[in-house]
Amino acid sequence: MEYVSNPDLPGMQLPFEWKGTPVDDEGRFVNHEFPHQYSFFEFLKWRFQRNPQKAERKADTWHPEIVYSEDFLHSGKDCIVWFGHASFFIRLGGLNILIDPVFYNIPFFKRHTPFPIDPAKLKGIDYILVSHNHLDHCDKHSLQLLARNNPQATYLTGLKMDSLLKRFTHSGQVQTSGWYQQYHTDDRIKVFFLPARHWSKRGFRDLNRQLWGAFVIQGGGKTIYFASDSGYGSHFKDLGQIFPVIDYSIIGIGAYKPAFFMKQSHISPADAVKAVNDMNARTMIPMHYGTFNLADEPISDPIKTLYALEQEGAIHGRLEHLKVGEELDV
């Protein structure tokens, strides 16, 4: 096993030993805990086994409430806006940030919930963060539109992702990071790249060749965590040690059934709550549900399950259930 990082970026002060991002003998990135590679057999087992919620899934037409407003673009206030799935607009320290921008349908999956604004209005973006290369997080057409309208933007992503993003955007302003490193940014914010329990693949022969991960963004006196796609693991508790105050934890709750297949890379609502409690986050913002029907559960299942957990008092902090397009002041 080899351990790598970007020598041009600083590492982080950590309360535990960290050698760097692990890479196996074939040059593939590896989760630092629960290493796992999906097999074709596992995929076939998922696709051909019976889904006990098949009829319920087919009949479920629920979608998140949508706020059709562009006011947040002009308010100048620090805020978080959910665009559906894992796409967010964040203004922090007066800087405009996009995370995992996906505006359109993706191959094999149509948007169940429309994008809340005209994406051509997204101008003046300072930073575009791309957590990993999966199609529902890294969309070629969305990134091309953003590049045309935001030639000044800097792209922050994981190791070996620069070739993909440069091909899409033709930008020379791409920074790639290993886990537990800090990007070079405007002094008004800090952005860190952190582990997630996931994987990467975009073509036939590129399994885990490009690094996946999560982000912490600090600015304006606030700390925001974006969990990206991740199965449950000890990295959530580690996060709480590194950042004693996490104001907002943005974390996935959908695409988690069947558990035998999905738990390696996606987190269930119950484990998302456990993760948010592990990191002692003040506010939980759920994502990764209600937009693309990616797994076996009905589309309303994740948020209904999360509401039930909230009613039971399972969430130690506050649940902030955003409408798509809603502006949350931070």
LINTAZI-V345930 format. One record per residue. N is the residue number from 1. RES is the residue in three letters. PHI is phi in whole degrees, 0 to 359 (none if undefined). Layout:
# LINTAZI-V345930
N;RES;PHI / N;RES;PHI
This chain:
# LINTAZI-V345930
1;MET;none / 2;GLU;251 / 3;TYR;234 / 4;VAL;232 / 5;SER;200 / 6;ASN;265 / 7;PRO;295 / 8;ASP;274 / 9;LEU;246 / 10;PRO;286 / 11;GLY;278 / 12;MET;252 / 13;GLN;284 / 14;LEU;240 / 15;PRO;275 / 16;PHE;209 / 17;GLU;287 / 18;TRP;218 / 19;LYS;274 / 20;GLY;134 / 21;THR;285 / 22;PRO;286 / 23;VAL;228 / 24;ASP;277 / 25;ASP;292 / 26;GLU;263 / 27;GLY;81 / 28;ARG;260 / 29;PHE;292 / 30;VAL;227 / 31;ASN;299 / 32;HIS;288 / 33;GLU;222 / 34;PHE;55 / 35;PRO;300 / 36;HIS;199 / 37;GLN;236 / 38;TYR;297 / 39;SER;255 / 40;PHE;296 / 41;PHE;298 / 42;GLU;299 / 43;PHE;298 / 44;LEU;296 / 45;LYS;301 / 46;TRP;296 / 47;ARG;291 / 48;PHE;255 / 49;GLN;281 / 50;ARG;288 / 51;ASN;262 / 52;PRO;296 / 53;GLN;252 / 54;LYS;302 / 55;ALA;295 / 56;GLU;297 / 57;ARG;297 / 58;LYS;293 / 59;ALA;275 / 60;ASP;281 / 61;THR;250 / 62;TRP;301 / 63;HIS;213 / 64;PRO;299 / 65;GLU;295 / 66;ILE;237 / 67;VAL;252 / 68;TYR;269 / 69;SER;210 / 70;GLU;253 / 71;ASP;302 / 72;PHE;298 / 73;LEU;293 / 74;HIS;246 / 75;SER;289 / 76;GLY;76 / 77;LYS;275 / 78;ASP;296 / 79;CYS;200 / 80;ILE;235 / 81;VAL;232 / 82;TRP;271 / 83;PHE;261 / 84;GLY;100 / 85;HIS;55 / 86;ALA;246 / 87;SER;267 / 88;PHE;223 / 89;PHE;254 / 90;ILE;230 / 91;ARG;249 / 92;LEU;219 / 93;GLY;60 / 94;GLY;79 / 95;LEU;258 / 96;ASN;264 / 97;ILE;230 / 98;LEU;245 / 99;ILE;239 / 100;ASP;43 / 101;PRO;288 / 102;VAL;228 / 103;PHE;263 / 104;TYR;238 / 105;ASN;298 / 106;ILE;241 / 107;PRO;308 / 108;PHE;79 / 109;PHE;222 / 110;LYS;267 / 111;ARG;294 / 112;HIS;279 / 113;THR;236 / 114;PRO;292 / 115;PHE;293 / 116;PRO;280 / 117;ILE;223 / 118;ASP;286 / 119;PRO;297 / 120;ALA;294 / 121;LYS;280 / 122;LEU;279 / 123;LYS;235 / 124;GLY;73 / 125;ILE;278 / 126;ASP;271 / 127;TYR;225 / 128;ILE;240 / 129;LEU;258 / 130;VAL;237 / 131;SER;284 / 132;HIS;191 / 133;ASN;267 / 134;HIS;297 / 135;LEU;297 / 136;ASP;275 / 137;HIS;233 / 138;CYS;228 / 139;ASP;252 / 140;LYS;303 / 141;HIS;292 / 142;SER;295 / 143;LEU;292 / 144;GLN;293 / 145;LEU;298 / 146;LEU;298 / 147;ALA;296 / 148;ARG;296 / 149;ASN;269 / 150;ASN;221 / 151;PRO;296 / 152;GLN;275 / 153;ALA;292 / 154;THR;254 / 155;TYR;256 / 156;LEU;242 / 157;THR;202 / 158;GLY;267 / 159;LEU;305 / 160;LYS;72 / 161;MET;275 / 162;ASP;295 / 163;SER;297 / 164;LEU;294 / 165;LEU;291 / 166;LYS;292 / 167;ARG;294 / 168;PHE;285 / 169;THR;252 / 170;HIS;57 / 171;SER;264 / 172;GLY;267 / 173;GLN;256 / 174;VAL;237 / 175;GLN;249 / 176;THR;246 / 177;SER;229 / 178;GLY;275 / 179;TRP;294 / 180;TYR;62 / 181;GLN;233 / 182;GLN;246 / 183;TYR;282 / 184;HIS;276 / 185;THR;222 / 186;ASP;306 / 187;ASP;299 / 188;ARG;285 / 189;ILE;223 / 190;LYS;234 / 191;VAL;229 / 192;PHE;239 / 193;PHE;252 / 194;LEU;229 / 195;PRO;294 / 196;ALA;222 / 197;ARG;270 / 198;HIS;208 / 199;TRP;195 / 200;SER;217 / 201;LYS;188 / 202;ARG;228 / 203;GLY;238 / 204;PHE;275 / 205;ARG;232 / 206;ASP;243 / 207;LEU;306 / 208;ASN;59 / 209;ARG;275 / 210;GLN;238 / 211;LEU;280 / 212;TRP;254 / 213;GLY;177 / 214;ALA;249 / 215;PHE;231 / 216;VAL;241 / 217;ILE;242 / 218;GLN;237 / 219;GLY;176 / 220;GLY;58 / 221;GLY;77 / 222;LYS;239 / 223;THR;237 / 224;ILE;240 / 225;TYR;252 / 226;PHE;246 / 227;ALA;283 / 228;SER;58 / 229;ASP;277 / 230;SER;197 / 231;GLY;283 / 232;TYR;286 / 233;GLY;190 / 234;SER;287 / 235;HIS;296 / 236;PHE;289 / 237;LYS;293 / 238;ASP;302 / 239;LEU;302 / 240;GLY;295 / 241;GLN;286 / 242;ILE;285 / 243;PHE;240 / 244;PRO;298 / 245;VAL;238 / 246;ILE;245 / 247;ASP;286 / 248;TYR;223 / 249;SER;249 / 250;ILE;266 / 251;ILE;218 / 252;GLY;288 / 253;ILE;226 / 254;GLY;247 / 255;ALA;61 / 256;TYR;237 / 257;LYS;240 / 258;PRO;283 / 259;ALA;298 / 260;PHE;300 / 261;PHE;265 / 262;MET;276 / 263;LYS;294 / 264;GLN;292 / 265;SER;221 / 266;HIS;230 / 267;ILE;253 / 268;SER;283 / 269;PRO;304 / 270;ALA;295 / 271;ASP;286 / 272;ALA;296 / 273;VAL;297 / 274;LYS;300 / 275;ALA;296 / 276;VAL;296 / 277;ASN;291 / 278;ASP;302 / 279;MET;270 / 280;ASN;58 / 281;ALA;290 / 282;ARG;285 / 283;THR;223 / 284;MET;255 / 285;ILE;243 / 286;PRO;283 / 287;MET;214 / 288;HIS;61 / 289;TYR;203 / 290;GLY;81 / 291;THR;243 / 292;PHE;242 / 293;ASN;272 / 294;LEU;265 / 295;ALA;222 / 296;ASP;274 / 297;GLU;284 / 298;PRO;303 / 299;ILE;294 / 300;SER;271 / 301;ASP;302 / 302;PRO;300 / 303;ILE;287 / 304;LYS;297 / 305;THR;296 / 306;LEU;294 / 307;TYR;301 / 308;ALA;297 / 309;LEU;295 / 310;GLU;297 / 311;GLN;299 / 312;GLU;282 / 313;GLY;80 / 314;ALA;287 / 315;ILE;271 / 316;HIS;287 / 317;GLY;266 / 318;ARG;255 / 319;LEU;267 / 320;GLU;246 / 321;HIS;271 / 322;LEU;279 / 323;LYS;282 / 324;VAL;293 / 325;GLY;89 / 326;GLU;282 / 327;GLU;266 / 328;LEU;255 / 329;ASP;290 / 330;VAL;236
